[in-house]
Amino acid sequence: MEPRMPRILRRNALALCLLPVSVLAQSERPGLAPPDASDRDQTLPNGKSQRDEILKAEHEQNLKDAARLAEMADELKAAMEKEDRFVFSINTMKKAEEIEKLAHKIRARMRHD
Protein backbone atom coordinates (compact mmCIF):
# COMPACT_ATOMS: atom_id res chain seq x y z
CA MET A 1 0.00 0.00 0.00
CA GLU A 2 2.87 2.37 0.61
CA PRO A 3 4.07 2.42 -3.01
CA ARG A 4 0.61 3.54 -4.19
CA MET A 5 0.42 6.40 -1.74
CA PRO A 6 3.29 8.43 -3.20
CA ARG A 7 1.91 7.88 -6.72
CA ILE A 8 -1.50 9.23 -5.65
CA LEU A 9 0.13 12.15 -3.92
CA ARG A 10 2.17 12.87 -7.03
CA ARG A 11 -0.92 12.82 -9.24
CA ASN A 12 -2.81 15.10 -6.90
CA ALA A 13 0.16 17.42 -6.52
CA LEU A 14 0.47 17.61 -10.31
CA ALA A 15 -3.25 18.35 -10.63
CA LEU A 16 -3.03 21.04 -7.98
CA CYS A 17 -0.08 22.62 -9.74
CA LEU A 18 -1.82 22.63 -13.12
CA LEU A 19 -5.10 24.02 -11.78
CA PRO A 20 -3.95 27.67 -11.48
CA VAL A 21 -2.34 27.48 -14.93
CA SER A 22 -5.57 26.27 -16.52
CA VAL A 23 -7.58 28.95 -14.71
CA LEU A 24 -5.23 31.65 -16.01
CA ALA A 25 -5.40 30.25 -19.53
CA GLN A 26 -9.20 30.35 -19.44
CA SER A 27 -9.31 33.92 -18.14
CA GLU A 28 -6.92 35.22 -20.84
CA ARG A 29 -9.16 34.06 -23.69
CA PRO A 30 -10.70 36.97 -25.55
CA GLY A 31 -14.42 37.18 -25.07
CA LEU A 32 -14.40 35.18 -21.85
CA ALA A 33 -12.79 37.79 -19.63
CA PRO A 34 -15.14 39.16 -17.01
CA PRO A 35 -16.17 42.76 -17.60
CA ASP A 36 -14.43 45.22 -15.36
CA ALA A 37 -15.58 48.60 -14.10
CA SER A 38 -13.82 50.48 -16.92
CA ASP A 39 -16.16 48.90 -19.50
CA ARG A 40 -19.25 50.44 -17.93
CA ASP A 41 -20.52 53.68 -19.39
CA GLN A 42 -20.83 56.63 -17.05
CA THR A 43 -23.56 59.24 -17.23
CA LEU A 44 -22.41 62.83 -17.02
CA PRO A 45 -24.26 65.41 -14.86
CA ASN A 46 -25.91 66.81 -18.01
CA GLY A 47 -27.42 63.35 -18.65
CA LYS A 48 -25.26 62.49 -21.66
CA SER A 49 -23.18 59.36 -22.01
CA GLN A 50 -19.51 59.87 -21.15
CA ARG A 51 -18.44 57.40 -23.85
CA ASP A 52 -20.51 59.25 -26.48
CA GLU A 53 -19.02 62.59 -25.47
CA ILE A 54 -15.49 61.20 -25.63
CA LEU A 55 -16.13 59.70 -29.06
CA LYS A 56 -17.64 62.97 -30.27
CA ALA A 57 -14.62 64.96 -29.04
CA GLU A 58 -12.20 62.47 -30.62
CA HIS A 59 -14.09 62.65 -33.92
CA GLU A 60 -13.92 66.44 -33.94
CA GLN A 61 -10.20 66.33 -33.14
CA ASN A 62 -9.66 63.77 -35.92
CA LEU A 63 -11.39 66.07 -38.40
CA LYS A 64 -9.20 69.02 -37.36
CA ASP A 65 -6.06 66.89 -37.52
CA ALA A 66 -7.05 65.47 -40.92
CA ALA A 67 -7.49 69.00 -42.28
CA ARG A 68 -4.08 69.94 -40.88
CA LEU A 69 -2.63 66.74 -42.35
CA ALA A 70 -3.92 67.70 -45.80
CA GLU A 71 -2.40 71.18 -45.46
CA MET A 72 0.93 69.74 -44.40
CA ALA A 73 0.90 67.27 -47.30
CA ASP A 74 0.32 70.14 -49.75
CA GLU A 75 3.16 72.10 -48.15
CA LEU A 76 5.43 69.07 -48.39
CA LYS A 77 4.54 68.59 -52.06
CA ALA A 78 5.28 72.24 -52.82
CA ALA A 79 8.60 72.06 -50.98
CA MET A 80 9.60 68.89 -52.82
CA GLU A 81 8.75 70.43 -56.19
CA LYS A 82 11.07 73.37 -55.46
CA GLU A 83 14.01 71.18 -54.47
CA ASP A 84 16.40 69.10 -56.50
CA ARG A 85 15.53 65.45 -57.05
CA PHE A 86 18.75 64.30 -55.39
CA VAL A 87 18.85 66.56 -52.33
CA PHE A 88 16.12 67.44 -49.82
CA SER A 89 16.40 70.10 -47.16
CA ILE A 90 16.25 69.28 -43.48
CA ASN A 91 13.01 71.27 -43.22
CA THR A 92 11.43 69.02 -45.83
CA MET A 93 12.50 65.94 -43.88
CA LYS A 94 11.14 67.42 -40.66
CA LYS A 95 7.82 68.21 -42.35
CA ALA A 96 7.58 64.59 -43.53
CA GLU A 97 8.23 63.42 -39.94
CA GLU A 98 5.56 65.80 -38.60
CA ILE A 99 3.08 64.40 -41.12
CA GLU A 100 3.92 60.88 -40.02
CA LYS A 101 3.48 61.73 -36.32
CA LEU A 102 0.14 63.41 -36.96
CA ALA A 103 -1.07 60.44 -38.99
CA HIS A 104 -0.07 58.11 -36.13
CA LYS A 105 -1.99 60.27 -33.64
CA ILE A 106 -5.11 60.10 -35.78
CA ARG A 107 -4.78 56.34 -36.19
CA ALA A 108 -4.20 55.81 -32.46
CA ARG A 109 -7.28 57.88 -31.64
CA MET A 110 -9.33 55.86 -34.11
CA ARG A 111 -8.13 52.61 -32.52
CA HIS A 112 -8.57 54.02 -29.01
CA ASP A 113 -4.95 53.12 -28.08
C-alpha positions as CSV (number, residue, x, y, z in Angstrom):
1,M,0.0,0.0,0.0
2,E,2.9,2.4,0.6
3,P,4.1,2.4,-3.0
4,R,0.6,3.5,-4.2
5,M,0.4,6.4,-1.7
6,P,3.3,8.4,-3.2
7,R,1.9,7.9,-6.7
8,I,-1.5,9.2,-5.7
9,L,0.1,12.2,-3.9
10,R,2.2,12.9,-7.0
11,R,-0.9,12.8,-9.2
12,N,-2.8,15.1,-6.9
13,A,0.2,17.4,-6.5
14,L,0.5,17.6,-10.3
15,A,-3.2,18.3,-10.6
16,L,-3.0,21.0,-8.0
17,C,-0.1,22.6,-9.7
18,L,-1.8,22.6,-13.1
19,L,-5.1,24.0,-11.8
20,P,-3.9,27.7,-11.5
21,V,-2.3,27.5,-14.9
22,S,-5.6,26.3,-16.5
23,V,-7.6,29.0,-14.7
24,L,-5.2,31.7,-16.0
25,A,-5.4,30.3,-19.5
26,Q,-9.2,30.4,-19.4
27,S,-9.3,33.9,-18.1
28,E,-6.9,35.2,-20.8
29,R,-9.2,34.1,-23.7
30,P,-10.7,37.0,-25.5
31,G,-14.4,37.2,-25.1
32,L,-14.4,35.2,-21.9
33,A,-12.8,37.8,-19.6
34,P,-15.1,39.2,-17.0
35,P,-16.2,42.8,-17.6
36,D,-14.4,45.2,-15.4
37,A,-15.6,48.6,-14.1
38,S,-13.8,50.5,-16.9
39,D,-16.2,48.9,-19.5
40,R,-19.2,50.4,-17.9
41,D,-20.5,53.7,-19.4
42,Q,-20.8,56.6,-17.0
43,T,-23.6,59.2,-17.2
44,L,-22.4,62.8,-17.0
45,P,-24.3,65.4,-14.9
46,N,-25.9,66.8,-18.0
47,G,-27.4,63.3,-18.7
48,K,-25.3,62.5,-21.7
49,S,-23.2,59.4,-22.0
50,Q,-19.5,59.9,-21.2
51,R,-18.4,57.4,-23.9
52,D,-20.5,59.2,-26.5
53,E,-19.0,62.6,-25.5
54,I,-15.5,61.2,-25.6
55,L,-16.1,59.7,-29.1
56,K,-17.6,63.0,-30.3
57,A,-14.6,65.0,-29.0
58,E,-12.2,62.5,-30.6
59,H,-14.1,62.6,-33.9
60,E,-13.9,66.4,-33.9
61,Q,-10.2,66.3,-33.1
62,N,-9.7,63.8,-35.9
63,L,-11.4,66.1,-38.4
64,K,-9.2,69.0,-37.4
65,D,-6.1,66.9,-37.5
66,A,-7.0,65.5,-40.9
67,A,-7.5,69.0,-42.3
68,R,-4.1,69.9,-40.9
69,L,-2.6,66.7,-42.4
70,A,-3.9,67.7,-45.8
71,E,-2.4,71.2,-45.5
72,M,0.9,69.7,-44.4
73,A,0.9,67.3,-47.3
74,D,0.3,70.1,-49.8
75,E,3.2,72.1,-48.1
76,L,5.4,69.1,-48.4
77,K,4.5,68.6,-52.1
78,A,5.3,72.2,-52.8
79,A,8.6,72.1,-51.0
80,M,9.6,68.9,-52.8
81,E,8.8,70.4,-56.2
82,K,11.1,73.4,-55.5
83,E,14.0,71.2,-54.5
84,D,16.4,69.1,-56.5
85,R,15.5,65.5,-57.1
86,F,18.8,64.3,-55.4
87,V,18.8,66.6,-52.3
88,F,16.1,67.4,-49.8
89,S,16.4,70.1,-47.2
90,I,16.2,69.3,-43.5
91,N,13.0,71.3,-43.2
92,T,11.4,69.0,-45.8
93,M,12.5,65.9,-43.9
94,K,11.1,67.4,-40.7
95,K,7.8,68.2,-42.4
96,A,7.6,64.6,-43.5
97,E,8.2,63.4,-39.9
98,E,5.6,65.8,-38.6
99,I,3.1,64.4,-41.1
100,E,3.9,60.9,-40.0
101,K,3.5,61.7,-36.3
102,L,0.1,63.4,-37.0
103,A,-1.1,60.4,-39.0
104,H,-0.1,58.1,-36.1
105,K,-2.0,60.3,-33.6
106,I,-5.1,60.1,-35.8
107,R,-4.8,56.3,-36.2
108,A,-4.2,55.8,-32.5
109,R,-7.3,57.9,-31.6
110,M,-9.3,55.9,-34.1
111,R,-8.1,52.6,-32.5
112,H,-8.6,54.0,-29.0
113,D,-4.9,53.1,-28.1
